[in-house]
Amino acid sequence: MFEPPADTVHLLPVKPEVVCLCGSTRFMEWFFEAGWQLTLDGIIVLSVGVCKHAEHHGAEALGENVAEKLDELHWRKIDLSDRILVLNVGGYIGDSTRKEINYANRTGKRVTYLEEIGGDDE
């Protein structure tokens, strides 16, 4: 396990904010971009580990049980987060993402969006 040297100066807050990225994995480039920017801003980023829509390594190609386990794992990431950032590219929010938003709301997590939304989604 990594341990920083004893004389390390800590430049980050005692506990950086933890953000879980949620959205359709068809927009993986947005996950990479948001993760990059948030990390540079000193935020701990939790993201997807397997792209469900990938041609050769998607969860759906690995079987329904794998996809369900990955969904459950993502909900646990929401549990660990201070807030979720919904990557609603072009306003798109799919069924899985909507379930994640509902779960975050039920568990008292703050929900923020990449793109401004209106109506009942806030």
N, CA, C and O atoms as a GROMACS GRO file, in nm:
protein
  488
    1MET      N    1   0.084  -0.118   0.000
    1MET     CA    2   0.000   0.000   0.000
    1MET      C    3   0.088   0.124   0.000
    1MET      O    4   0.191   0.128   0.068
    2PHE      N    5   0.048   0.224  -0.077
    2PHE     CA    6   0.123   0.348  -0.087
    2PHE      C    7   0.112   0.429   0.041
    2PHE      O    8   0.002   0.447   0.095
    3GLU      N    9   0.224   0.478   0.090
    3GLU     CA   10   0.225   0.572   0.202
    3GLU      C   11   0.315   0.688   0.164
    3GLU      O   12   0.431   0.668   0.127
    4PRO      N   13   0.261   0.811   0.173
    4PRO     CA   14   0.346   0.925   0.140
    4PRO      C   15   0.456   0.941   0.243
    4PRO      O   16   0.440   0.899   0.357
    5PRO      N   17   0.567   1.002   0.204
    5PRO     CA   18   0.675   1.026   0.301
    5PRO      C   19   0.624   1.109   0.418
    5PRO      O   20   0.532   1.190   0.403
    6ALA      N   21   0.684   1.090   0.535
    6ALA     CA   22   0.641   1.158   0.657
    6ALA      C   23   0.649   1.310   0.645
    6ALA      O   24   0.571   1.381   0.708
    7ASP      N   25   0.740   1.361   0.565
    7ASP     CA   26   0.757   1.506   0.554
    7ASP      C   27   0.675   1.566   0.439
    7ASP      O   28   0.700   1.680   0.399
    8THR      N   29   0.577   1.492   0.386
    8THR     CA   30   0.494   1.540   0.277
    8THR      C   31   0.407   1.656   0.324
    8THR      O   32   0.345   1.650   0.430
    9VAL      N   33   0.403   1.761   0.244
    9VAL     CA   34   0.316   1.875   0.270
    9VAL      C   35   0.185   1.849   0.196
    9VAL      O   36   0.186   1.822   0.076
   10HIS      N   37   0.074   1.856   0.267
   10HIS     CA   38  -0.057   1.831   0.206
   10HIS      C   39  -0.112   1.960   0.149
   10HIS      O   40  -0.133   2.057   0.221
   11LEU      N   41  -0.137   1.961   0.019
   11LEU     CA   42  -0.186   2.080  -0.050
   11LEU      C   43  -0.337   2.079  -0.067
   11LEU      O   44  -0.396   2.182  -0.101
   12LEU      N   45  -0.400   1.965  -0.045
   12LEU     CA   46  -0.544   1.953  -0.062
   12LEU      C   47  -0.616   1.974   0.070
   12LEU      O   48  -0.556   1.963   0.177
   13PRO      N   49  -0.746   2.005   0.063
   13PRO     CA   50  -0.824   2.013   0.187
   13PRO      C   51  -0.817   1.879   0.261
   13PRO      O   52  -0.779   1.777   0.203
   14VAL      N   53  -0.852   1.881   0.388
   14VAL     CA   54  -0.848   1.759   0.467
   14VAL      C   55  -0.924   1.648   0.397
   14VAL      O   56  -0.877   1.534   0.390
   15LYS      N   57  -1.042   1.679   0.346
   15LYS     CA   58  -1.120   1.580   0.272
   15LYS      C   59  -1.170   1.645   0.143
   15LYS      O   60  -1.265   1.722   0.145
   16PRO      N   61  -1.106   1.614   0.032
   16PRO     CA   62  -1.155   1.670  -0.095
   16PRO      C   63  -1.297   1.621  -0.123
   16PRO      O   64  -1.338   1.515  -0.075
   17GLU      N   65  -1.370   1.699  -0.200
   17GLU     CA   66  -1.503   1.658  -0.242
   17GLU      C   67  -1.492   1.531  -0.328
   17GLU      O   68  -1.396   1.515  -0.403
   18VAL      N   69  -1.590   1.443  -0.313
   18VAL     CA   70  -1.596   1.320  -0.393
   18VAL      C   71  -1.719   1.329  -0.483
   18VAL      O   72  -1.831   1.348  -0.436
   19VAL      N   73  -1.696   1.316  -0.613
   19VAL     CA   74  -1.804   1.327  -0.711
   19VAL      C   75  -1.812   1.197  -0.791
   19VAL      O   76  -1.711   1.145  -0.838
   20CYS      N   77  -1.934   1.146  -0.805
   20CYS     CA   78  -1.958   1.028  -0.887
   20CYS      C   79  -2.020   1.074  -1.019
   20CYS      O   80  -2.122   1.141  -1.020
   21LEU      N   81  -1.957   1.036  -1.129
   21LEU     CA   82  -2.009   1.069  -1.261
   21LEU      C   83  -2.116   0.970  -1.302
   21LEU      O   84  -2.098   0.849  -1.289
   22CYS      N   85  -2.228   1.022  -1.351
   22CYS     CA   86  -2.339   0.937  -1.396
   22CYS      C   87  -2.382   0.983  -1.534
   22CYS      O   88  -2.377   1.102  -1.565
   23GLY      N   89  -2.423   0.890  -1.616
   23GLY     CA   90  -2.469   0.922  -1.750
   23GLY      C   91  -2.457   0.801  -1.839
   23GLY      O   92  -2.413   0.694  -1.797
   24SER      N   93  -2.496   0.819  -1.962
   24SER     CA   94  -2.488   0.710  -2.059
   24SER      C   95  -2.343   0.686  -2.101
   24SER      O   96  -2.271   0.780  -2.133
   25THR      N   97  -2.304   0.561  -2.100
   25THR     CA   98  -2.166   0.528  -2.141
   25THR      C   99  -2.146   0.542  -2.292
   25THR      O  100  -2.036   0.522  -2.342
   26ARG      N  101  -2.252   0.576  -2.364
   26ARG     CA  102  -2.232   0.608  -2.507
   26ARG      C  103  -2.157   0.740  -2.522
   26ARG      O  104  -2.109   0.773  -2.630
   27PHE      N  105  -2.147   0.815  -2.410
   27PHE     CA  106  -2.075   0.943  -2.408
   27PHE      C  107  -1.946   0.931  -2.326
   27PHE      O  108  -1.916   1.019  -2.245
   28MET      N  109  -1.871   0.823  -2.348
   28MET     CA  110  -1.750   0.799  -2.267
   28MET      C  111  -1.650   0.914  -2.276
   28MET      O  112  -1.582   0.943  -2.178
   29GLU      N  113  -1.640   0.980  -2.390
   29GLU     CA  114  -1.546   1.091  -2.401
   29GLU      C  115  -1.580   1.201  -2.300
   29GLU      O  116  -1.490   1.271  -2.253
   30TRP      N  117  -1.707   1.217  -2.267
   30TRP     CA  118  -1.748   1.316  -2.167
   30TRP      C  119  -1.708   1.271  -2.026
   30TRP      O  120  -1.672   1.354  -1.942
   31PHE      N  121  -1.714   1.140  -2.001
   31PHE     CA  122  -1.667   1.087  -1.872
   31PHE      C  123  -1.518   1.118  -1.856
   31PHE      O  124  -1.474   1.163  -1.750
   32PHE      N  125  -1.441   1.094  -1.963
   32PHE     CA  126  -1.297   1.120  -1.956
   32PHE      C  127  -1.269   1.268  -1.934
   32PHE      O  128  -1.187   1.305  -1.850
   33GLU      N  129  -1.337   1.354  -2.009
   33GLU     CA  130  -1.316   1.498  -1.999
   33GLU      C  131  -1.356   1.552  -1.861
   33GLU      O  132  -1.281   1.628  -1.800
   34ALA      N  133  -1.473   1.512  -1.812
   34ALA     CA  134  -1.519   1.558  -1.681
   34ALA      C  135  -1.426   1.506  -1.571
   34ALA      O  136  -1.391   1.580  -1.479
   35GLY      N  137  -1.386   1.380  -1.581
   35GLY     CA  138  -1.294   1.323  -1.482
   35GLY      C  139  -1.162   1.396  -1.480
   35GLY      O  140  -1.106   1.422  -1.372
   36TRP      N  141  -1.111   1.428  -1.595
   36TRP     CA  142  -0.985   1.501  -1.608
   36TRP      C  143  -0.995   1.638  -1.541
   36TRP      O  144  -0.912   1.674  -1.458
   37GLN      N  145  -1.100   1.713  -1.578
   37GLN     CA  146  -1.115   1.849  -1.527
   37GLN      C  147  -1.139   1.850  -1.376
   37GLN      O  148  -1.077   1.929  -1.304
   38LEU      N  149  -1.227   1.764  -1.328
   38LEU     CA  150  -1.256   1.760  -1.184
   38LEU      C  151  -1.132   1.719  -1.104
   38LEU      O  152  -1.107   1.775  -0.997
   39THR      N  153  -1.057   1.623  -1.154
   39THR     CA  154  -0.935   1.580  -1.086
   39THR      C  155  -0.836   1.695  -1.076
   39THR      O  156  -0.774   1.715  -0.972
   40LEU      N  157  -0.820   1.771  -1.184
   40LEU     CA  158  -0.730   1.886  -1.182
   40LEU      C  159  -0.780   1.995  -1.086
   40LEU      O  160  -0.702   2.076  -1.036
   41ASP      N  161  -0.912   1.995  -1.060
   41ASP     CA  162  -0.970   2.090  -0.965
   41ASP      C  163  -0.959   2.041  -0.821
   41ASP      O  164  -1.008   2.107  -0.729
   42GLY      N  165  -0.893   1.925  -0.800
   42GLY     CA  166  -0.873   1.873  -0.665
   42GLY      C  167  -0.988   1.791  -0.611
   42GLY      O  168  -1.002   1.774  -0.490
   43ILE      N  169  -1.071   1.739  -0.700
   43ILE     CA  170  -1.188   1.660  -0.662
   43ILE      C  171  -1.159   1.512  -0.689
   43ILE      O  172  -1.102   1.478  -0.792
   44ILE      N  173  -1.200   1.428  -0.597
   44ILE     CA  174  -1.189   1.283  -0.617
   44ILE      C  175  -1.305   1.241  -0.706
   44ILE      O  176  -1.421   1.271  -0.676
   45VAL      N  177  -1.275   1.170  -0.815
   45VAL     CA  178  -1.376   1.133  -0.914
   45VAL      C  179  -1.397   0.982  -0.912
   45VAL      O  180  -1.302   0.904  -0.921
   46LEU      N  181  -1.524   0.943  -0.900
   46LEU     CA  182  -1.564   0.803  -0.914
   46LEU      C  183  -1.639   0.793  -1.046
   46LEU      O  184  -1.730   0.872  -1.072
   47SER      N  185  -1.602   0.698  -1.128
   47SER     CA  186  -1.660   0.689  -1.261
   47SER      C  187  -1.690   0.544  -1.294
   47SER      O  188  -1.671   0.454  -1.212
   48VAL      N  189  -1.736   0.522  -1.416
   48VAL     CA  190  -1.762   0.386  -1.461
   48VAL      C  191  -1.630   0.315  -1.489
   48VAL      O  192  -1.533   0.377  -1.532
   49GLY      N  193  -1.628   0.186  -1.464
   49GLY     CA  194  -1.508   0.108  -1.488
   49GLY      C  195  -1.517   0.026  -1.616
   49GLY      O  196  -1.415  -0.012  -1.674
   50VAL      N  197  -1.640  -0.003  -1.660
   50VAL     CA  198  -1.665  -0.081  -1.781
   50VAL      C  199  -1.772  -0.009  -1.860
   50VAL      O  200  -1.877   0.026  -1.806
   51CYS      N  201  -1.747   0.013  -1.986
   51CYS     CA  202  -1.842   0.081  -2.074
   51CYS      C  203  -1.945  -0.020  -2.124
   51CYS      O  204  -1.910  -0.116  -2.192
   52LYS      N  205  -2.072   0.001  -2.089
   52LYS     CA  206  -2.176  -0.092  -2.130
   52LYS      C  207  -2.199  -0.094  -2.280
   52LYS      O  208  -2.252  -0.191  -2.334
   53HIS      N  209  -2.160   0.012  -2.348
   53HIS     CA  210  -2.187   0.021  -2.491
   53HIS      C  211  -2.065  -0.008  -2.578
   53HIS      O  212  -2.070   0.010  -2.699
   54ALA      N  213  -1.956  -0.051  -2.516
   54ALA     CA  214  -1.836  -0.079  -2.594
   54ALA      C  215  -1.857  -0.203  -2.679
   54ALA      O  216  -1.919  -0.300  -2.635
   55GLU      N  217  -1.805  -0.199  -2.800
   55GLU     CA  218  -1.824  -0.310  -2.893
   55GLU      C  219  -1.766  -0.441  -2.841
   55GLU      O  220  -1.830  -0.545  -2.850
   56HIS      N  221  -1.644  -0.436  -2.788
   56HIS     CA  222  -1.575  -0.560  -2.756
   56HIS      C  223  -1.558  -0.588  -2.608
   56HIS      O  224  -1.525  -0.700  -2.570
   57HIS      N  225  -1.580  -0.488  -2.524
   57HIS     CA  226  -1.559  -0.512  -2.382
   57HIS      C  227  -1.674  -0.458  -2.297
   57HIS      O  228  -1.656  -0.432  -2.178
   58GLY      N  229  -1.791  -0.441  -2.357
   58GLY     CA  230  -1.906  -0.389  -2.284
   58GLY      C  231  -1.963  -0.490  -2.189
   58GLY      O  232  -1.954  -0.611  -2.211
   59ALA      N  233  -2.022  -0.440  -2.082
   59ALA     CA  234  -2.082  -0.528  -1.982
   59ALA      C  235  -2.192  -0.613  -2.040
   59ALA      O  236  -2.207  -0.730  -2.003
   60GLU      N  237  -2.270  -0.557  -2.131
   60GLU     CA  238  -2.379  -0.634  -2.190
   60GLU      C  239  -2.327  -0.754  -2.268
   60GLU      O  240  -2.393  -0.858  -2.273
   61ALA      N  241  -2.210  -0.741  -2.328
   61ALA     CA  242  -2.149  -0.852  -2.400
   61ALA      C  243  -2.102  -0.960  -2.303
   61ALA      O  244  -2.087  -1.076  -2.341
   62LEU      N  245  -2.077  -0.921  -2.178
   62LEU     CA  246  -2.031  -1.017  -2.077
   62LEU      C  247  -2.146  -1.090  -2.008
   62LEU      O  248  -2.123  -1.182  -1.930
   63GLY      N  249  -2.268  -1.048  -2.035
   63GLY     CA  250  -2.385  -1.116  -1.980
   63GLY      C  251  -2.466  -1.025  -1.889
   63GLY      O  252  -2.414  -0.929  -1.831
   64GLU      N  253  -2.594  -1.058  -1.877
   64GLU     CA  254  -2.688  -0.977  -1.800
   64GLU      C  255  -2.646  -0.968  -1.653
   64GLU      O  256  -2.658  -0.861  -1.593
   65ASN      N  257  -2.599  -1.077  -1.594
   65ASN     CA  258  -2.558  -1.074  -1.454
   65ASN      C  259  -2.444  -0.976  -1.431
   65ASN      O  260  -2.439  -0.909  -1.328
   66VAL      N  261  -2.352  -0.968  -1.526
   66VAL     CA  262  -2.239  -0.876  -1.512
   66VAL      C  263  -2.290  -0.733  -1.517
   66VAL      O  264  -2.248  -0.650  -1.436
   67ALA      N  265  -2.379  -0.702  -1.610
   67ALA     CA  266  -2.434  -0.566  -1.621
   67ALA      C  267  -2.506  -0.528  -1.492
   67ALA      O  268  -2.491  -0.415  -1.445
   68GLU      N  269  -2.583  -0.620  -1.436
   68GLU     CA  270  -2.655  -0.591  -1.310
   68GLU      C  271  -2.556  -0.566  -1.196
   68GLU      O  272  -2.577  -0.476  -1.114
   69LYS      N  273  -2.451  -0.645  -1.188
   69LYS     CA  274  -2.350  -0.626  -1.083
   69LYS      C  275  -2.278  -0.492  -1.099
   69LYS      O  276  -2.248  -0.426  -1.000
   70LEU      N  277  -2.252  -0.454  -1.222
   70LEU     CA  278  -2.186  -0.325  -1.245
   70LEU      C  279  -2.278  -0.208  -1.208
   70LEU      O  280  -2.232  -0.107  -1.156
   71ASP      N  281  -2.408  -0.223  -1.235
   71ASP     CA  282  -2.504  -0.120  -1.193
   71ASP      C  283  -2.504  -0.107  -1.041
   71ASP      O  284  -2.501   0.004  -0.988
   72GLU      N  285  -2.507  -0.219  -0.972
   72GLU     CA  286  -2.502  -0.220  -0.824
   72GLU      C  287  -2.373  -0.155  -0.774
   72GLU      O  288  -2.376  -0.077  -0.680
   73LEU      N  289  -2.262  -0.188  -0.837
   73LEU     CA  290  -2.134  -0.129  -0.798
   73LEU      C  291  -2.136   0.023  -0.816
   73LEU      O  292  -2.081   0.096  -0.734
   74HIS      N  293  -2.200   0.069  -0.923
   74HIS     CA  294  -2.207   0.214  -0.945
   74HIS      C  295  -2.292   0.281  -0.838
   74HIS      O  296  -2.261   0.393  -0.796
   75TRP      N  297  -2.399   0.215  -0.793
   75TRP     CA  298  -2.480   0.270  -0.683
   75TRP      C  299  -2.396   0.281  -0.556
   75TRP      O  300  -2.412   0.376  -0.479
   76ARG      N  301  -2.307   0.185  -0.533
   76ARG     CA  302  -2.219   0.193  -0.415
   76ARG      C  303  -2.123   0.311  -0.429
   76ARG      O  304  -2.086   0.374  -0.330
   77LYS      N  305  -2.082   0.341  -0.552
   77LYS     CA  306  -1.998   0.460  -0.575
   77LYS      C  307  -2.077   0.586  -0.540
   77LYS      O  308  -2.022   0.680  -0.483
   78ILE      N  309  -2.205   0.588  -0.573
   78ILE     CA  310  -2.290   0.701  -0.534
   78ILE      C  311  -2.293   0.713  -0.383
   78ILE      O  312  -2.287   0.824  -0.329
   79ASP      N  313  -2.301   0.599  -0.313
   79ASP     CA  314  -2.299   0.601  -0.166
   79ASP      C  315  -2.173   0.668  -0.112
   79ASP      O  316  -2.179   0.739  -0.012
   80LEU      N  317  -2.060   0.647  -0.178
   80LEU     CA  318  -1.932   0.702  -0.133
   80LEU      C  319  -1.916   0.850  -0.167
   80LEU      O  320  -1.830   0.918  -0.111
   81SER      N  321  -1.998   0.900  -0.256
   81SER     CA  322  -1.979   1.036  -0.307
   81SER      C  323  -2.049   1.141  -0.222
   81SER      O  324  -2.141   1.111  -0.145
   82ASP      N  325  -2.003   1.265  -0.238
   82ASP     CA  326  -2.071   1.380  -0.179
   82ASP      C  327  -2.184   1.428  -0.270
   82ASP      O  328  -2.286   1.478  -0.224
   83ARG      N  329  -2.164   1.412  -0.400
   83ARG     CA  330  -2.265   1.450  -0.499
   83ARG      C  331  -2.242   1.369  -0.625
   83ARG      O  332  -2.138   1.306  -0.644
   84ILE      N  333  -2.343   1.373  -0.712
   84ILE     CA  334  -2.325   1.313  -0.844
   84ILE      C  335  -2.328   1.426  -0.948
   84ILE      O  336  -2.396   1.527  -0.930
   85LEU      N  337  -2.253   1.404  -1.055
   85LEU     CA  338  -2.257   1.494  -1.170
   85LEU      C  339  -2.316   1.413  -1.285
   85LEU      O  340  -2.255   1.317  -1.332
   86VAL      N  341  -2.434   1.453  -1.330
   86VAL     CA  342  -2.501   1.384  -1.440
   86VAL      C  343  -2.449   1.443  -1.570
   86VAL      O  344  -2.460   1.563  -1.595
   87LEU      N  345  -2.391   1.356  -1.652
   87LEU     CA  346  -2.340   1.397  -1.782
   87LEU      C  347  -2.452   1.383  -1.885
   87LEU      O  348  -2.456   1.288  -1.963
   88ASN      N  349  -2.543   1.479  -1.882
   88ASN     CA  350  -2.662   1.478  -1.968
   88ASN      C  351  -2.632   1.548  -2.101
   88ASN      O  352  -2.686   1.654  -2.132
   89VAL      N  353  -2.545   1.485  -2.177
   89VAL     CA  354  -2.498   1.539  -2.305
   89VAL      C  355  -2.617   1.558  -2.400
   89VAL      O  356  -2.692   1.464  -2.425
   90GLY      N  357  -2.633   1.679  -2.450
   90GLY     CA  358  -2.745   1.708  -2.539
   90GLY      C  359  -2.879   1.693  -2.470
   90GLY      O  360  -2.982   1.680  -2.537
   91GLY      N  361  -2.881   1.696  -2.338
   91GLY     CA  362  -3.004   1.681  -2.261
   91GLY      C  363  -3.046   1.537  -2.239
   91GLY      O  364  -3.150   1.511  -2.178
   92TYR      N  365  -2.966   1.442  -2.290
   92TYR     CA  366  -3.006   1.301  -2.281
   92TYR      C  367  -2.987   1.245  -2.140
   92TYR      O  368  -2.880   1.255  -2.081
   93ILE      N  369  -3.094   1.186  -2.087
   93ILE     CA  370  -3.090   1.112  -1.961
   93ILE      C  371  -3.167   0.983  -1.985
   93ILE      O  372  -3.289   0.984  -2.001
   94GLY      N  373  -3.093   0.871  -1.987
   94GLY     CA  374  -3.155   0.741  -2.012
   94GLY      C  375  -3.214   0.681  -1.885
   94GLY      O  376  -3.205   0.738  -1.776
   95ASP      N  377  -3.274   0.564  -1.901
   95ASP     CA  378  -3.339   0.496  -1.789
   95ASP      C  379  -3.244   0.465  -1.675
   95ASP      O  380  -3.276   0.489  -1.558
   96SER      N  381  -3.125   0.411  -1.706
   96SER     CA  382  -3.029   0.376  -1.600
   96SER      C  383  -2.983   0.501  -1.525
   96SER      O  384  -2.972   0.500  -1.402
   97THR      N  385  -2.957   0.607  -1.599
   97THR     CA  386  -2.913   0.732  -1.536
   97THR      C  387  -3.024   0.789  -1.449
   97THR      O  388  -2.998   0.839  -1.340
   98ARG      N  389  -3.147   0.782  -1.497
   98ARG     CA  390  -3.261   0.831  -1.418
   98ARG      C  391  -3.272   0.753  -1.287
   98ARG      O  392  -3.302   0.812  -1.183
   99LYS      N  393  -3.248   0.623  -1.291
   99LYS     CA  394  -3.249   0.542  -1.168
   99LYS      C  395  -3.138   0.588  -1.074
   99LYS      O  396  -3.157   0.593  -0.952
  100GLU      N  397  -3.021   0.620  -1.129
  100GLU     CA  398  -2.910   0.668  -1.046
  100GLU      C  399  -2.944   0.803  -0.983
  100GLU      O  400  -2.912   0.826  -0.866
  101ILE      N  401  -3.009   0.891  -1.058
  101ILE     CA  402  -3.052   1.020  -1.005
  101ILE      C  403  -3.151   0.998  -0.890
  101ILE      O  404  -3.139   1.059  -0.784
  102ASN      N  405  -3.249   0.912  -0.914
  102ASN     CA  406  -3.348   0.883  -0.809
  102ASN      C  407  -3.282   0.825  -0.685
  102ASN      O  408  -3.318   0.860  -0.573
  103TYR      N  409  -3.186   0.735  -0.704
  103TYR     CA  410  -3.114   0.675  -0.592
  103TYR      C  411  -3.036   0.782  -0.516
  103TYR      O  412  -3.037   0.784  -0.393
  104ALA      N  413  -2.968   0.868  -0.588
  104ALA     CA  414  -2.892   0.976  -0.524
  104ALA      C  415  -2.985   1.066  -0.443
  104ALA      O  416  -2.953   1.104  -0.331
  105ASN      N  417  -3.099   1.101  -0.500
  105ASN     CA  418  -3.196   1.184  -0.427
  105ASN      C  419  -3.246   1.113  -0.301
  105ASN      O  420  -3.254   1.175  -0.195
  106ARG      N  421  -3.278   0.985  -0.312
  106ARG     CA  422  -3.327   0.909  -0.196
  106ARG      C  423  -3.224   0.899  -0.085
  106ARG      O  424  -3.259   0.892   0.033
  107THR      N  425  -3.096   0.898  -0.123
  107THR     CA  426  -2.991   0.881  -0.022
  107THR      C  427  -2.930   1.015   0.020
  107THR      O  428  -2.828   1.018   0.089
  108GLY      N  429  -2.993   1.125  -0.021
  108GLY     CA  430  -2.952   1.257   0.025
  108GLY      C  431  -2.830   1.315  -0.042
  108GLY      O  432  -2.767   1.406   0.012
  109LYS      N  433  -2.795   1.265  -0.158
  109LYS     CA  434  -2.680   1.318  -0.233
  109LYS      C  435  -2.725   1.437  -0.318
  109LYS      O  436  -2.836   1.439  -0.370
  110ARG      N  437  -2.638   1.534  -0.330
  110ARG     CA  438  -2.665   1.648  -0.416
  110ARG      C  439  -2.649   1.601  -0.561
  110ARG      O  440  -2.559   1.524  -0.592
  111VAL      N  441  -2.738   1.648  -0.646
  111VAL     CA  442  -2.736   1.611  -0.788
  111VAL      C  443  -2.709   1.737  -0.870
  111VAL      O  444  -2.783   1.835  -0.860
  112THR      N  445  -2.603   1.733  -0.951
  112THR     CA  446  -2.571   1.842  -1.041
  112THR      C  447  -2.567   1.789  -1.183
  112THR      O  448  -2.555   1.668  -1.205
  113TYR      N  449  -2.576   1.880  -1.279
  113TYR     CA  450  -2.586   1.840  -1.419
  113TYR      C  451  -2.481   1.911  -1.503
  113TYR      O  452  -2.446   2.026  -1.476
  114LEU      N  453  -2.431   1.843  -1.604
  114LEU     CA  454  -2.339   1.902  -1.700
  114LEU      C  455  -2.407   2.016  -1.775
  114LEU      O  456  -2.353   2.126  -1.787
  115GLU      N  457  -2.527   1.988  -1.825
  115GLU     CA  458  -2.605   2.087  -1.900
  115GLU      C  459  -2.728   2.124  -1.819
  115GLU      O  460  -2.787   2.039  -1.752
  116GLU      N  461  -2.765   2.249  -1.827
  116GLU     CA  462  -2.882   2.297  -1.755
  116GLU      C  463  -3.006   2.220  -1.798
  116GLU      O  464  -3.024   2.188  -1.915
  117ILE      N  465  -3.089   2.191  -1.700
  117ILE     CA  466  -3.214   2.120  -1.729
  117ILE      C  467  -3.329   2.202  -1.677
  117ILE      O  468  -3.311   2.296  -1.600
  118GLY      N  469  -3.447   2.165  -1.718
  118GLY     CA  470  -3.566   2.230  -1.668
  118GLY      C  471  -3.669   2.126  -1.631
  118GLY      O  472  -3.647   2.006  -1.651
  119GLY      N  473  -3.778   2.170  -1.578
  119GLY     CA  474  -3.885   2.077  -1.547
  119GLY      C  475  -3.863   1.996  -1.423
  119GLY      O  476  -3.809   2.046  -1.323
  120ASP      N  477  -3.905   1.868  -1.428
  120ASP     CA  478  -3.909   1.781  -1.310
  120ASP      C  479  -3.776   1.714  -1.278
  120ASP      O  480  -3.766   1.649  -1.174
  121ASP      N  481  -3.674   1.728  -1.363
  121ASP     CA  482  -3.550   1.657  -1.340
  121ASP      C  483  -3.463   1.716  -1.230
  121ASP      O  484  -3.371   1.650  -1.183
  122GLU      N  485  -3.490   1.839  -1.188
  122GLU     CA  486  -3.403   1.902  -1.088
  122GLU      C  487  -3.438   1.856  -0.949
  122GLU      O  488  -3.374   1.899  -0.852
   0.00000   0.00000   0.00000
